[in-house]
Each structure stands twice: as C-alpha cells, then as structure tokens.
Amino acid sequence: MMNRTSIGLAVLMTCIGLTGADAQSVGSTYTSTASKDCRQIGKPSDLDGSTTRVCPGKGGLMVLIAEDDLREIVSVGRNRKQAAEEPAAKAWFAPFNSSETTIEWRAVGAKPFAIIQRWHIADNGDPDKQGRPNTKAMLVVTRLPPGPVCHVAYVDAIANPTANELARKAADDFARGFACGEDEVKIIGTRGRAVELATMR
C-alpha cells in the first residue's frame, strides 16, 4: 500500500508530466479547399461536370476533393495517389452532399492528426419552394497519418449548439487511436437529421 508521501510524489510526477505535455499543446489552423486555392486535375466531366482537385494542407499533407454525381469525397495524403487510396476516398454519403471550403487542422505542435470539415447533406424530405431539397449541416472529423485516413466522428451542427467544440474534442480524444475499418464512426452529441441522412444505407 502506498503511504501519503508516495501518493503525494505520484501526484506531483503526474502534474509534471501533464505540464510537459502542455508544452506541445493541441491547436487549430485552417486551410482552404476553394477552387482558386487548389489545382484542378484534368477537365470537368462532359457527362455530369464532376471534378477532382488537390489542395495544399498542413504538415506536408495535401487534400483531395472529388465530386461525382453531386456527391463529394474528401481525403488526405502525402500526394494525390496516396490520398485516393485512403479509406476516406471511399466514404460516400448516399444523399447529395457537398463540403465547405474551410478545413480545420487539429495538431500537436506542427504535426496534424485530424481535420474537421462542415458538410451539407441534402434532405429530400424537406424541399424548398422550388422543390429542391434543403440541406442539413454536419461536422466530419477525419483522422490523419501515420496510419489510414478515415472518418472518425460525425457531429450534427443543427442539433448541437456547441458542434465545433464537440468536434474538436472528438478529434483530440479519438482520432489518433481510431482503427479504420474496425472501429465504428462515432456519433457525438445529439443525433440530428444531418447525421440520420449521412448514415442512411
């Protein structure tokens, strides 16, 4: 059994360890995936106008945005080929969807470990006056290398007033230890319509 002195020493060492970790604190930086800030690959498809572009990221990573049939995928890699082979490049949502052009990078020091991006998912059950589907907003947390790139968590942006904070906490808590292909994507906070639409199969 530990005596009081030993317990006090253990607590002190823990505090020192936490202080050391704080020296490499977790923070956010941002990049753009707007067309003007990226390089388009080839020409838009004559059939449906689908496009592919690569955009500069953080920590030597680049972002791949591919749009096909009014649906997007977003992946990350050291180069376009690597990004296209990641699980994230095969993560499609069934309804029409699009991603916003700002990416938040969560990093320890200069080493990013996750991205957070806002998506808009079309809701066919909620048409506007012209009969087009209104969209519902959702934040997607994606883990980064080392290891595979894949979706880690979804946060419904309408159902959760503090969606950004929830997404950052999910990135910090789960992304680095998330096993792509084994762990299920986590639904963080209140499950709203956007998450319901995104997880339709």
C-alpha positions in Angstrom: 0.0 0.0 0.0 1.3 3.5 -0.8 1.8 5.9 2.0 0.9 9.5 1.9 4.4 10.6 0.9 4.4 8.1 -2.1 0.9 9.2 -3.1 2.0 12.9 -3.0 5.0 12.1 -5.1 3.0 10.2 -7.7 0.5 13.1 -7.9 3.4 15.6 -8.3 5.0 13.5 -11.1 1.7 13.3 -12.9 1.3 17.0 -12.7 4.9 17.5 -14.0 4.1 15.1 -16.9 0.9 17.0 -17.8 2.9 20.3 -17.7 5.4 18.8 -20.1 2.7 17.6 -22.4 1.1 21.1 -22.4 4.3 22.4 -23.9 3.2 20.7 -27.1 -0.4 21.8 -26.8 -3.1 20.9 -29.3 -4.3 23.8 -31.5 -6.1 24.6 -34.7 -5.0 26.1 -38.1 -7.0 26.4 -41.2 -6.7 25.9 -45.0 -8.9 26.5 -48.0 -10.3 24.0 -50.5 -11.8 26.7 -52.7 -11.2 26.2 -56.4 -9.0 29.3 -56.6 -6.7 27.9 -53.9 -6.4 24.4 -55.4 -5.2 22.7 -58.6 -7.8 21.1 -60.8 -7.0 17.6 -62.1 -8.0 17.3 -65.7 -11.1 18.9 -67.1 -14.7 18.7 -65.7 -16.5 15.6 -66.9 -18.5 16.3 -70.1 -21.2 13.9 -68.8 -22.0 15.5 -65.4 -19.4 18.2 -64.7 -17.7 16.2 -62.0 -14.3 17.4 -60.9 -11.3 16.5 -58.9 -8.8 18.9 -57.3 -5.9 18.8 -54.9 -5.4 21.5 -52.3 -2.4 22.3 -50.0 -2.8 21.2 -46.4 -0.6 21.2 -43.3 2.4 19.1 -42.3 3.3 18.1 -45.8 -0.2 16.7 -46.5 -2.5 17.6 -49.4 -6.3 17.4 -49.6 -8.1 15.6 -52.4 -11.6 16.7 -53.2 -13.5 14.6 -55.8 -17.1 15.4 -56.8 -19.2 13.0 -58.8 -23.0 12.8 -59.2 -23.5 15.8 -56.8 -21.6 13.9 -54.1 -18.1 14.6 -52.7 -15.3 12.7 -51.1 -12.5 14.4 -49.1 -9.3 12.6 -48.4 -5.8 13.4 -47.3 -2.3 12.1 -48.2 1.3 13.0 -48.9 0.3 13.1 -52.6 -2.8 12.7 -54.8 -2.3 9.0 -55.4 -1.9 8.2 -51.7 -4.9 10.3 -50.8 -7.0 8.5 -53.4 -6.2 5.1 -51.9 -7.2 6.0 -48.3 -10.5 4.8 -46.8 -11.7 8.4 -46.7 -11.6 8.4 -50.5 -14.3 5.7 -50.5 -16.5 7.2 -47.8 -19.6 8.3 -49.7 -22.8 9.7 -48.2 -25.9 8.4 -50.0 -27.8 11.7 -50.4 -26.4 14.5 -52.5 -23.9 16.4 -50.5 -21.0 18.9 -50.5 -18.3 20.0 -48.2 -17.5 23.6 -47.2 -14.2 25.1 -48.3 -12.6 25.6 -44.9 -10.7 22.8 -43.2 -9.7 23.0 -39.6 -6.5 21.1 -38.8 -6.0 19.8 -35.3 -2.3 19.4 -34.5 0.1 18.8 -31.7 2.8 21.5 -32.4 3.3 21.3 -36.1 2.1 17.7 -36.5 -1.6 17.5 -37.6 -3.5 14.4 -36.5 -7.1 15.2 -37.6 -9.2 17.5 -39.8 -12.7 18.9 -39.2 -14.9 20.0 -42.0 -18.5 21.1 -42.4 -20.7 19.2 -44.8 -24.1 19.8 -46.2 -26.4 16.8 -46.7 -29.4 17.1 -49.0 -32.7 16.3 -47.3 -35.3 15.1 -49.9 -37.9 15.0 -47.1 -37.6 18.8 -46.7 -38.0 20.5 -50.1 -37.8 24.3 -50.6 -40.4 26.3 -52.5 -38.8 25.3 -55.8 -38.9 21.6 -54.8 -35.2 21.3 -54.3 -34.0 19.6 -51.1 -32.8 21.8 -48.3 -29.5 20.7 -46.8 -28.6 19.8 -43.2 -25.2 20.7 -41.8 -22.8 18.2 -40.1 -19.2 18.3 -39.0 -17.0 15.4 -40.0 -13.8 14.5 -38.1 -11.2 12.6 -40.1 -8.0 11.1 -38.7 -4.7 11.6 -40.5 -1.4 9.7 -40.9 0.5 7.9 -39.5 -2.0 5.2 -40.3 -5.0 5.3 -42.5 -7.1 8.3 -43.2 -10.8 7.8 -42.4 -13.9 9.3 -40.8 -13.8 9.2 -37.0 -16.8 11.1 -35.9 -19.9 13.0 -37.0 -21.5 15.9 -35.1 -24.9 17.3 -36.2 -24.4 21.0 -36.5 -28.0 21.9 -36.0 -28.9 19.6 -33.1 -25.8 20.6 -31.2 -25.3 24.4 -30.4 -21.6 23.7 -29.5 -20.9 21.5 -32.5 -17.5 23.0 -33.2 -16.3 22.3 -29.6 -17.7 18.8 -29.7 -15.9 18.1 -33.0 -12.6 19.4 -31.6 -12.9 17.3 -28.5 -13.8 14.2 -30.6 -10.7 14.8 -32.8 -8.5 15.2 -29.8 -9.9 12.2 -27.9 -10.4 9.7 -30.6 -8.6 10.4 -33.9 -5.1 9.2 -33.0 -6.3 5.9 -31.6 -9.1 5.2 -34.1 -8.8 1.9 -36.0 -10.1 2.5 -39.6 -12.1 -0.5 -40.8 -12.6 -1.8 -37.3 -14.0 1.0 -35.1 -17.4 2.4 -35.9 -17.7 6.1 -36.7 -18.8 7.8 -33.5 -21.9 10.0 -33.3 -21.0 12.8 -31.0 -23.7 14.8 -29.1 -27.3 14.8 -30.1 -28.2 12.8 -33.2 -30.0 15.1 -35.6 -31.3 14.9 -39.1 -28.0 15.5 -40.8 -26.4 12.5 -39.1 -29.5 10.5 -39.8 -29.2 11.3 -43.5 -25.4 10.8 -43.6 -25.7 7.3 -42.1 -28.5 6.1 -44.4 -27.7 2.9 -46.3 
